[in-house]
Amino acid sequence: MKHFKDQVWAENVEKTCKQIKKYEIKFVRLQFTDINGIIKNLAVSAKNIANIFEQGQSFDGSSITGYRPIEESDMVLYPDPTTFAILPWRAKEKSSCRLICDVYTPENKRFEGDPRYVLERALAKCKEAGFTFFCAPEQEFFLVKENDTSAPTPIDMAGYFDFNPGDLTDGIRRDIADTASKFGIEIEISHHEVALGQNEIDFKYDEALKTADRALTMRMVTKIVAAQNGYLATYMPKPFAGINGSGMHTHQSLWNLDVTKNMFYSDTPESGFISEIGLNYIGGQLNYGREMCAVLASWPNSYKRLVPGYEAPVYLAWAHKNRSPLIRVPNFGGRKGAARCEIRCPDPSGNPYLQFAVLLATGLRGIKEKINPGDPVELNVYQMSHEERKKLGIVELPESLGEALDEMEKSKIIRETLGDVVFKNFLVEKRKEWDLYRTQVTQWEVNRYIQRL
């Protein structure tokens, strides 16, 4: 059995059932993700929720991307009571709530292909190593308007941090932040980003599983609020050529088990106040950066963003002030609780459970193997020549999803982190996506070559 004899779990279940009754909730949406990070859900009657907490809710897993073949389709959802939230966009007379679920087999064992379970396994290893993993993603997205006869276009002409009285996107961002707060998400920063129609809303850091749940919740909230205003919110990494794409810069730190000490902090100004543990963690992510890139940037379009010239990282290096390398240690002014590193290649279209799992695993491996990240590179890496980068030992991220999948397929650490089921299914699904992409003939190619060649 799962947690049913755990007192804390039982108390959370009881609390959630009382909330459902108090607010006269009629239906409960049970949510989980496929291997791509797309939210899936089914609605069940609130009358049955106590039984579902105990016995689970059966569903067909054969049609969920990256789950099971049709001959092994039976799966079971068990709701996590700590993820209870009332859906604020539903009228009171049609009140609904959501619960994020763990996926089990009919034999009452955790399904190894459940992305949430992948992160939970990584966090268990982190705990064994004596650490608690905190992270915070900066999720960028575009607000676009759909047109009957042409492709969607950005809804404004604003730029980075722009503000105009009565600004359309400012109002939508405020609506998103207000709605997110009803899910218990504490919004810290909201602003217009560099590109037309591009925005960013950041929430407070927390332990990685809660953060991954909230990252998915933010995607849901953003899309629904945008639709309520007549627009489309997209987390596509590079929806428009010639302007910046959307990233998910992820801030990371390791703390001790009782969360009283930031293990990335060192009281040494000459090191930038970053500890040896922090440096080794960075070293691990640089060392395995090419191998985990397919998980962090998991679509063919992701690599249209990862090109020089658009504030996206391409080279495996680290720095303090410089934003051109892959990893940056922000200036936290020597404050003990603020020591962290920021990795800049993930994008918000992927599966955050898998993304955070590989980030943690590679960082921990760096600590275990005492991998030295080398000296910080404070020069603009984009402007260096190939020979200058080669001399400093700076290599590039993969240039395409196909190349990234080749790197991942050879990786022992990524296979170990994801587990055989997710590792195999991820490669299969992403190879299909890559094949679909590389066999297309684009309008750009037709315009450029059909008359010239």
MOPE-V766696 format. One record per pair of residues at least 6 apart in sequence whose C-alpha atoms are under 6 Angstrom apart, sorted by the first residue. I is the first residue (numbers start at 1). GAP is how many residues later the second one is. Records with the same first field share a line. If there is no record, write none. Layout:
# MOPE-V766696
I = GAP, GAP
This chain:
# MOPE-V766696
12 = 69
13 = 68
25 = 70, 71
26 = 20, 69, 70
27 = 17, 18, 19, 69
28 = 15, 16, 18, 68, 69, 70
29 = 13, 14, 69
30 = 11, 12, 68, 69, 70
31 = 9, 10, 69, 70
32 = 7, 8, 68, 69
33 = 6, 7
34 = 31
35 = 31
36 = 315
37 = 313, 314
56 = 20, 21, 22
57 = 19, 20
58 = 17, 18
59 = 16
60 = 13, 14
61 = 7, 12, 13, 14
62 = 6, 7, 8, 11
66 = 359
75 = 29, 30, 31
76 = 27, 28, 29
77 = 24, 25, 26
78 = 23, 24
79 = 20, 21, 22
80 = 20, 21
83 = 16, 17
84 = 14, 15
85 = 12, 13, 98
86 = 11
87 = 9, 10
103 = 8, 11
104 = 6, 7
105 = 6
113 = 308, 309
115 = 238
116 = 237
118 = 300
119 = 234, 238
122 = 235
130 = 127
131 = 123, 124, 125, 126
132 = 122, 123, 124, 125
133 = 74, 121
134 = 72, 73, 74, 118, 119
135 = 70, 73, 116, 117
136 = 69, 114, 115
137 = 111, 112, 113
138 = 64, 110, 111
139 = 61, 109, 209
140 = 59, 60, 106, 107
141 = 57, 58, 93, 94, 105
142 = 55, 56, 91, 92
143 = 54, 89, 90
144 = 8, 9, 10, 11, 87, 88
145 = 7, 8, 10, 86
146 = 6
154 = 42, 43
155 = 42
156 = 41
157 = 39
158 = 38
159 = 35, 36
160 = 32, 33, 34
161 = 30, 31
176 = 46
186 = 17, 18
187 = 15, 16
188 = 14, 15, 16
189 = 12, 13
190 = 10, 11
191 = 8, 9
192 = 7
193 = 6
195 = 48, 49
212 = 140, 141
223 = 10
226 = 6, 7
235 = 113, 114
236 = 113
237 = 8, 9, 65
238 = 7, 67
244 = 66
245 = 60
247 = 100
248 = 98, 99, 100
249 = 94, 95
250 = 92, 93
251 = 90, 91
252 = 88, 89
253 = 87
254 = 9
255 = 6, 7, 8
262 = 75
264 = 10, 11, 14, 75
265 = 8, 9, 10, 71, 74
266 = 7, 8, 9
267 = 6
273 = 61
280 = 86, 87, 90, 91, 92
281 = 82, 85, 86
283 = 83, 88, 89, 90
284 = 78, 79, 81, 82
285 = 77, 78
286 = 30
290 = 107
291 = 116, 117
294 = 110, 111
295 = 60
296 = 50, 59
297 = 49, 50
298 = 52
300 = 101
303 = 97
306 = 6, 8
313 = 11, 12, 13, 32
314 = 82, 83
315 = 10, 11, 80, 81, 82
316 = 10, 78, 79, 80
317 = 8, 9
318 = 7, 9, 10, 58
319 = 9, 57, 58, 59
320 = 8, 9, 10
322 = 56
324 = 57
326 = 17, 18
327 = 15, 16
328 = 13, 14
329 = 12
332 = 6
398 = 6
415 = 8
